[in-house]
Amino acid sequence: MAHPKTVGPDDRLTIVEHLDELRHRLVVSAAVFGVALALCFWQNHLLLAIANAPLPAGREPITFGVTEPFTTTLTVVGWAAVLISLPVILYQAYAFVVPAFAPRERQVIVPLLVLIPVLFVIGVLFAYFVVVPAAAKFLLDFNNGQFNIQVRARDYYSFLSTTLLAVGLVFQVPVGILAVTRLGVITPEQLSANRRYAYVVCAVIAAALPGVDPVTMLIETVPLVLLYEASVILARLFGTPRETPVSPPATEER
């Protein structure tokens, strides 16, 4: 399969050429995901140990039925493969759509592409080391004298994966705010003036994230507020849209 040519902003491709480029990038993404899936399945015991680490001491997930150990392991392996292959998949998506943007829009988007994976990784690590352990401890200790509390593997891994993904995506707040300020949609002064409303939105987002207890909500609200304040600072430093220099009018020669 031939590698598609680099598409410039002024190039005009036919539908067949667009579909061929899309097919190539889908094949590359699928191949990378397949390799990541095989590696993760090979190291599935290590992945399960990492996934079980946020649980309180002495707690181990349990399974029911004959097939659940295999299907649950396969689910964890699939999520891990998605996380590993996500940078390549995002790059392929970016490479496919970026020629459609105007030069000014590309000047805004390209620098933010470096910030997106960094903030996503920070959000995932924060959820893994702070949010999930605190939520698991609070929820599993709540009324533990009234219930025979067991941790079902399928439910726990679903909670873990959705929490990691949700918090990683929420940590993209500075990128979105910086993008709209650089595009001139909103100003840093407006962000500062509407700070109280932003705090309410942060609390609502934290309540909508996985984890129904007040401890988890508070832990998730604090970084959201800090991210908003950091976004305001970044918007003041780097968010002012660049003015296009105006060339002086040409003088007529006599």
N, C-alpha and C positions, 0 to 999 in steps of 0.2 A: 504494500500500500504506500503510495507516494505521499510524502509530507506536503501539506498544503503550503502554498506560498504565503509570505508575510503580507497582510492586507494593510494598505495605507488608508488614511482618511479620505483621499480623493479617488480611491479605486471603486469601480462599479462592477459587482459580481452578479452573475446570473443565479437563478434559483438553484440550479444543479450544482454550481460551484459552492454556494452557501451550504447546501445539504452535504456535499462531499467534505467540506471543512468540519461541519458539525459531526459527521460520522467518524472522522478521524479523531476528534477530541473525545468523543464518547468511548471509542475503542481504547484510547490511552487511559482514560479515567477508569474504565472497567478493568483493564489489565493491572493497573496499580492497586486497585481495590482487591483484586483476586490474589495478588502476591501478599498484600497485607493480611488478608483473611487466612491464607495458608500459614503465614508466620505466627499469627495470633492463635490459630488452632493448635499449632505445634507447641506453643507455650501457654496453653490454656490453664494449666495448674498455677502458673505464676500470675496470670491475669485474675484468676479467682481469688488468690491470696491477697492481691492488691485491692480488689473490690471488697473483700471482707474486712480489711484493716480498719475502716471507720466505725465498725460495730463495737459496742462496749465489750470489755474483756469477758471471756467465757461464753459469748454468744456466737453461734454458728447457724447459718441458714439451713433450713430443712426442706426436703422435697417430698412429694406425694406421687405415687404411681411409678410405673416401670420406665416410661419414656421421659419423665420430667428432668432427671439429671442431664440427659443428653441435650434435650431441647433448651434447657436453661443455659447450659454451657455454650451452646451454639449462639444463643442470644447475646451473651456477654462477649463472645468472640466477634460477632458481627458489629457490635457497638465500638469495640476497640479498633477494628479494622477501619470503620468510618472515620474515627478520630485521627488515625495515622495517615490515611490517604486524603484527608480533607484538604491539606494545603495544595496538593497537586490538582485535585478536582476544582478548587477555587481558582487556581491559576488558569486551567483550561477554560473555565467559564469566562474569566476576565479577558483572556486572549481572544475569545470569540466575539465578545460584545464591545470591547474598547474601541475598535475602529469606527463604531457608530457615533461616538462622542465628538463634540467639537473640540478644537485645540484648547480653548480656555477650560472646558470641563475636564479634559484629561490632565491639565495642570493641577486641578483640585483633587482628582481621584487618585492619581498615581502615588503621591506621597502618603496618602492615607492607607494604601494597600499594605505598607510595612507595619502600620499601627494595628491593623485589624487582627492578624494572627497573634501578635504580642499580647493584646488585651484579652483575646479569647483564651490563651493559655493561662494568663494570670487569673481570669475568672474561674476556669476549671480547677486550678490549684486551690484557690480560695474556697470554692465549694467543697472540694475533697478534704481539705485539712481543717476547715472551720465549720462550714454550714452543716454538712452531713453528720459529722460526729456529734455536734451539739443537738441536732434534731433527733438523731437516733437515741441518744442518752435520755433526752426529755421524754420522748414518746414511749420508749420501752420501759421507763421507770414510772410512768404515770399510772396510778392505781394498780401497781404490780401485785399488791396483796389481794386484789379482787379478781384477777384473771390469771390463767395459765398462759403467759405470753410466750409465743413462739415466733420466730422470724422465718416466713416462707421465702425461699430463694427467689422465686419468680417475681414476687411483689417487691422485695428489697432491691433487686437489681434494676427493676423498672424505675423505682423511686430514685436510685442512685444515678442512673443514666439520664433521666429527665432533669434532675437537679443540676448535674454537671453541665448539660447542654444549655439549660435555661439561664444559669448564672453566667456561663461563658458568653452567651448572646447579649445579656443585659449589660455586660461590661463593654459593649460597643457604643454606649451612650456618648462618650467623648468624640468618637469618630463621626457619628451622625450630627452632633451639634457643630463640630468644627466644619463639616462639609456644608451645612446650610448657611453658616456665617460667611464662609469663603465665597459661596455663590451669591451672597448678598440677600438671601431670603429673610434673615433676621440679624439683628445687631447685638453685640455684647451688652450694650446698655439695656436693651429689651430683656435679655436673659437675667440681668441683675434686678430689674424692676419687677419681674414676675417670679422671683425666687420663692415666695411663699406658696404659690400655686405649684411650682415644681416639686417642692417638698411633699405636698399632698399626692402628686402623681407618683413620686417615688414610693410612698407608703402603699398606694394602691397596687403598684407593680409588685412590690414585695409580698403583698397579700395574695396576689395571683400566682406567684411562683410555687413550685412544689414545697410542701411542708405546711401543715395547717396549724401549728402551734405558735403561740406568741413569741417564744424564744427565737425560733427560726425567722419569723417575720422581722423582729428587731435586728437580728444579725444581718439580714439581707437589706434592711432599710439603710443602715449606717453607711455601707460602702456606696450605695446608690446616691446618697446625698453628697458624699465626698467626691464621687465621680462627677456629679453635676457641678460642684464648685470648681473642680479641676478643669472641667470643660469651659467654664466661664473664663478662667485664667488663660487657657489655651486660645480661646476665641479672641481675647484682648491682644495676645501676643502674635498670633499667626492667622487669625480669622478674618482680617480685613481684606476684602476683595481688592485685587490689584487693578489699578486704573490703567486703561489702555492709553499709552502716550499718543497725544494728538500732534500730528506733523503740522508744521507751519504752512500756511497757504502759499502756493507757488506764485512767484511774482512774474508778471509778464515782461519779457525782454522787448525793449524798444529798438 
